[in-house]
Amino acid sequence: MSGVQPECDAVPDTRDPAGARQPRRHGVSLAMEGISKQFGGAIALDNASISLAPGRVLGLCGANGAGKSTLVRILAGAEQADSGRILVDGREVRIDSPRAATALGLSFVHQELNLVPKFSGLQNLALGYRSTRPLGIIDRRALRARADEVGEMLGYRITLDVPVERLPVAERWMVSLTRGLMRPANLVALDEPTASFTAEEAERLYRVIEQLTAAGVGILYISHRLDEVLQVTDQICVLRNGTVVGTYESDSLDVRALTHHIVGREVELLERRGPVGAPGERVRLSVRGLGRPPQIHGVDFDLREGEILGVAGLVGSGRTEIARLLVGADSATSGTMVLDGEPYRARTPHQAIRRGVCLVPEERRSQGLVLSGSIEDNLQMAAMGASRRMSAVYRPRAARRITKSLIHRFGIKSRSPRDPVHSLSGGNQQKVVLGKYVRSEPSVLILDEPTVGVDVGARADIYRIITELAGTGCSVLMISSDFDELAICHRVIVVRAGTVVGSVDGASATKSRLTELCFARFDEQEIT
């Protein structure tokens, strides 16, 4: 591909001069031996070792803070291990920068979206490439052609010419995934790659993984979706508190056994059980004709007091856009909303919070957290100024007491409430966002992908908290790409092309049924 080269000529390409993709004849092996890492006295990794053979998929599982992402960041050259060594094809290598990792043919799709928000998709894909043209000028035509080729492999054409901050989170993930696959690679590390994907998008990724492994590429696969890990991987390495507790053949495990290895004890798994309790009869929030073209068109639904209402839909269906209209992050151009019998339309999220309507956003880093702020500061933000229930005056002693209570309630792993949020694992950051809005005591809580990056043990805690909130009369709107977790809902509405096309009761909202309804033609749907 003229003008776009990998960082090192030694990295093999899988295309012949005519541009056709050819099978890789062999791959490379990877071993990380005795890796240890501390952050300010806190042990992140303790003598951890993993190995990955060519054309194999190794799952990396563990609770939040177990050390998975730290291990990947060390492999990527973003962090340096305190001790241990990395071997590629039996040869010890030094990876002291992302450029060094790229030179070895290592490619990464990290859990957090490391994109430049103001850059277009194409500009983000160009980052890190060297050009053969003078003055470092990127060959845009060749870059676009390669992006289209990867998009064809993914079965998804990403938007290249729009700033990524304008794209839905799922499409930003596609940009990040595409960037990770742009260069020929010996190993690809995928950290929570399907976090915002529906089953159909995830299946596309699985097919890509099959293509890569058939060509000899090794895959390091990190996900809290354990059924997905069992399906995709050949082996699974489990970490607990920075230590490898074992490496297992995937076909020797089921979800319950894997959960036991991860947590170290039996954990109650979410099982289909239909509605939980019974919601009140009173309508808490009524939405009629809500619209903001071209994404949202005439949305109608009612949310009752104490109800958990699920929202199912494919990427691009308008799920997140509806949530943003409800809290005033975007302005509706048509329609009405009634909250507790009174007209409601928030112009800003702050106004929504003051009326008791809170949104836990899908993208925590850019929308839900001040990363440089402390855990305590972040947990107090939504409550400050919500004077409908409490004083806006900040009381340090009370704040510390409430912060410690929330840290315990949500199982946030930290050394101190004053730790900066950026020092936490992704899953623990998610818990801080959820705790922040629960702290404000909302009457309507909107959850957009509430368990993204959250480990299996903490998921059970989050489901318990959601049902407890509903039991106190809080109304919950729960958006999720993981249709299985909508089992805790009383009802699930199905969103397609920016409108609600119907609903099913919780007992009938199986993964297969919801997937069927998301793809069915409108005149074929039989939704109650």
Secondary structure, DSSP 8 states (H G I E B T S, - for coil): -TT-B-S-TTS--SB-TTS-B---S----EEEEEEEEEETTEEEEEEEEEEE-TT-EEEEEESTTSSHHHHHHHHTTSS--SEEEEEETTEEE---SHHHHHHTTEEEE-SS----TTSBHHHHHHTT-B-SSGGG---HHHHHHHHHHHHHHHT-----SSBGGGS-HHHHHHHHHHHHTSS--SEEEEESTTTT--HHHHHHHHHHHHHHHHTT-EEEEE-S-HHHHHHH-SEEEEEETTEEEEEEEGGG--HHHHHHHHHSS-----------S---SSEEEEEEEEEETTTEEEEEEEEETT-EEEEE--TTSSHHHHHHHHTTSS--SEEEEEETTEE---SSHHHHHHTTEEEE-S-HHHHT--TTSBHHHHHHHTTTT-TTTS-SS--HHHHHHHHHHHHHHHT---S-TTSBGGGS-HHHHHHHHHHHHHHT--SEEEEESTTTT--HHHHHHHHHHHHHHHHTT-EEEEE-S-GGGGGG-SEEEEEETTEEEEEEEGGG--HHHHHHHHHS-GGG----
